[in-house]
Amino acid sequence: MPILSSERLLLREFILEDAPFVLELLNEPAFHQYIGDKGVRDVAGAENYLRQGPLTMYAQHGFGLWLVALKDGDTPIGSCGLLQRDYLAHPDIGYAYLTRFTGQGYAHEAALAVLRHAREHLKIPTLHALTAQENTASMKLLGKIGFSFTRLFDQPGYAEPSRLFTSGS
């Protein structure tokens, strides 16, 4: 059942049956470069990632990363949603897409839907976003949806500082 929809996309909670898609997504070269290698190498690892990540986040916070699918054909193309990290005061928006679906406006469309949902339904006034310093596409997207660069941020588990962005009050 969709959590959100936009003109071309549906966003819904991940389920364990999405593990083959998650395996592919987490092993995209851009995912490794800009987000990191999660060490997921098989479907069982992807199921474990889902249990420890999105499924736990839904239970604890009522939100998390959601699967993004095309309305036409229900084809999974990526993930977009909100994360509550222990080391950030506010939830942050996160997203990742299969390379073959980038450059078509899907990330922008899904991020706007998530931002609207966060403000209108979840009543979250302030959101963060984190990017690798060299991820210019992500920084451009964040600027388009109203985020401003705040500062460099030492994110646990990363050797290099990340760029921290903020939107809202």
TIBABA-213153 format. One record per residue: residue in one letter; x, y, z of N, C-alpha, C in turn. Coordinates in steps of 0.001 Angstrom, whole numbers, padded with zeros to 6 digits, always signed. Example, Ala and Ser with C-alpha at 12.3 -4.5 7.8 and 13.67 -1.06 7.14 Angstrom:
# TIBABA-213153
a+013190-005690+007800+012300-004500+007800+013200-003300+007800s+012850-002250+007080+013670-001060+007140+012900+000030+007870
***
This chain:
# TIBABA-213153
m+000843-001187+000000+000000+000000+000000+000889+001251+000000p+000663+002172-000936+001509+003369-001021+001377+004279+000198i+002498+004835+000602+002544+005880+001630+002315+007219+000932l+002938+007369-000235+002901+008613-001006+002783+008284-002485s+002298+009248-003229+002348+009124-004676+002587+010501-005261s+003099+010506-006465+003318+011741-007213+002832+011469-008637e+003128+012345-009521+002634+012186-010893+003053+010847-011510r+004314+010467-011320+004824+009252-011966+005239+008144-011005l+005196+008427-009698+005802+007516-008729+004869+007107-007602l+005152+005930-007044+004530+005455-005811+005648+005201-004811l+005444+005581-003565+006393+005291-002498+005665+004459-001459r+006280+003347-001070+005666+002461-000087+006745+001905+000829e+006304+001319+001935+007254+000686+002842+007907-000508+002155f+009165-000716+002474+009853-001925+002023+009273-003129+002743i+009305-004265+002074+008954-005559+002671+010106-006517+002356l+010167-007620+003072+011278-008556+002878+011359-009070+001441e+010229-009154+000760+010226-009612-000630+010945-008647-001570d+011264-007463-001097+012012-006491-001901+013517-006728-001836a+013955-007755-001131+015390-007994-000930+016180-008096-002241p+015698-008773-003280+016489-008806-004525+016725-007405-005112f+015721-006553-005068+015892-005177-005528+016890-004437-004641v+016768-004590-003323+017671-003919-002382+019110-004363-002620l+019316-005641-002889+020649-006151-003198+021238-005402-004396e+020442-005237-005441+020914-004511-006624+021208-003052-006294l+020303-002390-005588+020464-000969-005260+021711-000718-004415l+021902-001519-003381+023032-001311-002471+024381-001599-003118n+024358-002253-004270+025609-002567-004950+025827-001758-006228e+025027-000725-006406+025259+000219-007501+026587+000947-007241p+027384+001176-008274+028641+001919-008062+028434+003280-007392a+027402+004019-007777+027156+005331-007161+026795+005193-005684f+026076+004130-005314+025749+003899-003905+027041+003697-003126h+027926+002857-003620+029203+002625-002942+030013+003913-002854q+030028+004691-003932+030834+005911-003973+030313+006987-003031y+029015+007232-003032+028473+008378-002307+027845+008047-000957i+027385+006824-000775+026733+006452+000488+027610+005488+001272g+028133+004483+000598+029032+003547+001248+028679+002116+000940d+029641+001254+001153+029454-000177+000939+028865-000772+002202k+027644-001235+002130+026957-001816+003286+027325-003286+003493g+028164-003838+002621+028590-005221+002760+027521-006248+002438v+026496-005827+001737+025396-006730+001368+025746-007386+000038r+025894-008724+000052+026344-009421-001147+025396-010511-001624d+024309-010732-000875+023347-011761-001281+021962-011376-000754v+020949-012100-001183+019572-011792-000807+019383-011876+000707a+020014-012848+001348+019897-012959+002817+020463-011714+003495g+021560-011200+002978+022130-009959+003519+021209-008776+003306a+020536-008745+002149+019581-007668+001864+018376-007756+002804e+017921-008967+003090+016824-009138+004050+017237-008645+005423n+018451-008955+005834+018964-008488+007124+019061-006958+007151y+019538-006363+006056+019596-004900+005941+018197-004306+006125l+017202-004901+005474+015830-004404+005597+015327-004513+007035r+015591-005643+007679+015146-005833+009075+015781-004811+010012q+017087-004619+009860+017818-003733+010775+017678-002257+010419g+017319-001967+009179+017221-000588+008716+015792-000115+008596p+015257-000130+007374+013917+000429+007165+012819-000164+008056l+012765-001479+008205+011671-002078+008985+011733-001664+010451t+012934-001571+011010+013098-001099+012395+012718+000375+012501m+013124+001166+011513+012809+002604+011522+011295+002829+011476y+010573+002051+010653+009108+002191+010606+008514+001932+011978a+008962+000862+012634+008408+000481+013939+008727+001525+015008q+009931+002083+014970+010342+003023+016009+009849+004444+015784h+009781+004881+014526+009514+006297+014249+008298+006558+013369g+007755+005521+012737+006627+005722+011852+007011+006224+010474f+008296+006266+010205+008806+006634+008890+010140+005939+008692g+010668+006046+007497+011949+005446+007163+012191+005621+005679l+013120+004866+005140+013315+004868+003697+012200+004049+003063w+011617+004579+002005+010541+003902+001304+011011+003495-000087l+010443+002425-000587+010717+001990-001948+010028+002957-002913v+010745+003374-003929+010196+004237-004970+009983+003375-006205a+008751+003367-006721+008416+002570-007905+007697+003444-008917l+007858+003084-010186+007125+003762-011244+005652+003369-011151k+004769+004336-011265+003332+004025-011296+003014+003101-012459d+003642+003382-013587+003425+002580-014781+004249+001305-014681g+003640+000209-014296+004318-001075-014210+004827-001460-012838d+004754-000541-011873+005187-000823-010504+006657-001280-010438t+007482-000749-011317+008905-001105-011365+009672-000375-010274p+010362-001091-009361+011169-000418-008336+012363+000284-008986i+012593+001538-008586+013695+002304-009172+014664+002846-008127g+014252+002875-006856+015132+003433-005834+014468+003480-004482s+015056+004297-003618+014488+004514-002286+014576+005990-001964c+013621+006458-001182+013612+007843-000729+012775+007882+000542g+013218+008645+001507+012444+008738+002737+013200+009485+003809l+012793+009249+005038+013343+009945+006195+014035+008966+007118l+015140+009414+007680+015885+008615+008647+016038+009420+009933q+015942+008753+011056+016222+009399+012333+017533+008823+012840r+018574+009623+012750+019901+009172+013178+020158+009667+014595d+020823+008832+015380+021122+009186+016772+021950+010461+016880y+022746+010761+015884+023687+011876+015956+023181+013159+015279l+021927+013179+014848+021333+014397+014289+020102+014785+015096a+019925+016074+015307+018789+016573+016092+017463+016401+015364h+017499+016371+014039+016278+016285+013238+016408+015133+012242p+015284+014595+011772+015348+013559+010744+016028+014099+009484d+016595+013194+008706+017179+013634+007442+016562+012863+006287i+016534+013534+005150+016002+012925+003942+017147+012175+003263g+016836+010977+002810+017835+010175+002117+017234+009571+000871y+018082+009279-000103+017597+008704-001355+018737+008034-002094a+018369+007063-002903+019311+006361-003780+018498+005741-004916y+019080+005725-006105+018371+005214-007285+019283+004336-008113l+018669+003390-008806+019411+002610-009783+019886+003560-010879t+021115+003391-011321+021713+004303-012296+020861+004467-013542r+020232+003389-013992+019461+003491-015242+018216+004367-015099f+017879+004783-013872+016719+005653-013671+017108+007067-013227t+018399+007390-013243+018814+008746-012863+018716+009671-014066g+018699+010964-013794+018651+011962-014856+017296+012130-015510q+016250+011594-014883+014908+011682-015461+013926+012430-014551g+014439+013060-013493+013603+013838-012595+012914+013035-011505y+013159+011732-011438+012488+010911-010429+012936+011265-009007a+014226+011502-008819+014726+011830-007477+014098+013131-006981h+014003+014112-007845+013389+015392-007490+011916+015203-007136e+011213+014466-007964+009778+014228-007756+009517+013503-006428a+010293+012475-006145+010116+011716-004899+010521+012548-003690a+011617+013284-003790+012076+014102-002661+011052+015177-002308l+010448+015795-003312+009399+016794-003035+008209+016146-002325a+007822+014952-002750+006704+014248-002113+007034+013919-000657v+008259+013465-000408+008675+013145+000969+008723+014411+001821l+009258+015476+001278+009328+016746+002005+007922+017242+002363r+007010+017190+001421+005619+017597+001659+004988+016721+002748h+005202+015417+002662+004669+014477+003658+005235+014769+005048a+006519+015054+005114+007159+015353+006406+006533+016598+007038r+006309+017606+006242+005761+018875+006757+004266+018757+007094e+003484+018249+006139+002032+018284+006274+001464+017162+007139h+002010+015965+007037+001426+014825+007751+002186+014443+009006l+003506+014489+008937+004304+014117+010112+004599+015313+011006k+004326+016519+010509+004518+017768+011267+005956+017934+011741i+006893+017639+010849+008320+017803+011142+008757+019134+010527p+009038+020156+011362+009357+021467+010815+010762+021604+010240t+011714+020830+010753+013102+020946+010328+013623+019593+009881l+014262+019584+008732+014876+018366+008208+016329+018642+007865h+017132+017599+007971+018522+017643+007539+018675+016774+006297a+019822+016892+005687+020257+016000+004615+021778+015940+004686l+022328+014784+004380+023777+014585+004379+024212+014110+003003t+025310+014664+002505+025863+014199+001234+027372+014077+001351a+027924+013213+000511+029372+013184+000347+029787+014523-000262q+030983+014984+000076+031427+016294-000400+031474+016402-001913e+031733+015288-002609+031858+015332-004067+030567+014991-004799n+029470+014798-004075+028209+014406-004713+027445+015643-005188t+027890+016197-006304+027305+017447-006809+025847+017277-007233a+025483+016123-007770+024091+015909-008187+023157+015975-006979s+023557+015375-005880+022728+015396-004676+022644+016811-004101m+023756+017523-004102+023748+018904-003591+022827+019781-004440k+022858+019586-005751+021995+020357-006652+020524+020054-006361l+020195+018783-006191+018826+018389-005880+018363+019023-004569l+019195+018953-003547+018817+019526-002254+018552+021024-002362g+019359+021731-003144+019127+023159-003356+017790+023417-004039k+017446+022577-005014+016176+022734-005742+014967+022548-004833i+015089+021709-003804+013927+021457-002943+013971+022272-001647g+014872+023256-001588+014837+024208-000492+015782+023965+000673f+016752+023087+000506+017742+022877+001558+018917+023823+001353s+019535+024235+002468+020716+025097+002418+021876+024402+003111f+023070+024583+002547+024263+024032+003166+024446+024670+004538t+024652+023832+005558+024834+024313+006921+026305+024306+007307r+026949+023131+007159+028358+023018+007537+028869+021629+007169l+030174+021460+007259+030751+020125+007148+030483+019406+008454f+030266+018100+008366+029819+017324+009525+030559+015996+009547d+031168+015678+010683+031835+014386+010846+030798+013333+011189q+030425+012582+010179+029401+011550+010325+030058+010241+010779p+029554+009632+011835+030141+008368+012296+030206+007324+011179g+031349+006658+011092+031519+005606+010095+032087+006077+008770y+032355+007372+008629+032891+007914+007384+034229+008598+007667a+035209+008354+006809+036535+008928+006989+036544+010426+006702e+035802+010834+005688+035752+012242+005284+034491+012907+005833p+034569+014195+006161+033361+014895+006592+032304+014919+005479s+031047+014900+005873+029921+015007+004950+029436+016452+004934r+028673+016790+003918+028023+018105+003881+026659+017955+004546l+026376+018807+005517+025102+018829+006218+024259+019965+005670f+023048+019659+005267+022094+020638+004757+020893+020674+005689t+020189+021810+005708+019018+021983+006557+017908+022669+005775s+016671+022253+006083+015487+022893+005516+014479+023080+006645g+013874+024248+006696+012853+024496+007706+013350+025391+008828s+012529+025490+009869+012828+026410+010973+013851+025865+011920
***
